[in-house]
Amino acid sequence: MSLAETTLLGAIAGFTIFLGLPFARMQRVGPRARVALAMLSVGILSFLFVDVTGHGFEIVEHAVEKAREGASAGRAVGYGLMFLAGLFVGIVGLTTVERRSRRPLPPLAGGAAEALSPSQAEATAAFEVAAARARALRTGVVIASAIGLHNFAEGLAIGVSARAGEVGLATVLIIGFAAHNATEGFGIVGPLGAVRPSRRWLLAVGLIGGGPTFLGSIVGYHVTSDALELAFYALAGGALLYVIGEIWNGVRKLGHRELGMYMLFVGLAAGFATDLILVAGGA
């Protein structure tokens, strides 16, 4: 399989993420629908967390097995520290960035909320709505970035397989990742709730989340690196865990817990089902 064919199919696999994004522009989304979409997102992201950390830990385990057989232990220790560092940056780093990016509410002119004039109360309410919208859109970008890290590692697998001449495996990977990425669009827009993003924002997060599959297939065609793959898996795992916690914390306030658990299961099931396509193909 040539580089041109590999990059074209890698692009197709990555940009199926756009199939789920238009749901974010649906109007009249009630609390139940918001909970359903958000928890569907949590289910998909939970599967991705298990998937990426599992792949990353396999690389560390393989290095440890090699060390046990007589190879240098430095590689195993280095990979283990890299894995933990990636998780740390994904979780704690994003928490720090989020905390520092929050803007405080404007000070009250009269001190107490009861002393606000109608115009001041209206301005404060508008500010809070705008801040909530910005926070939701920022969360969506973080999710897309985490998924992009994951998809870059998947693109590496496509490129490596194609370069090695394993056309059948590369084709199965592309089909499986395309089906898999189609569900990831819901993972990005599910937590937005009643926020209706612009088409430009949807285009941007689609490129952030899906584009790395295309880029990874190009890099993987030329470079084979366990360390590079491990770094992206670890960063993605940490970022996904952070996002799952943020979404879960927000959804708790909306109620409809039983519906949420059903949708969480549906999201997990969708992730496992699309992943089994890869297993069935021998990937």
Summary of the structure (lengths in Angstrom):
residues: 283
radius of gyration: 21.1
end to end distance: 16.9
largest distance: 76.0
contacts: 1016
relative contact order: 0.24
helix: 85%
strand: 0%
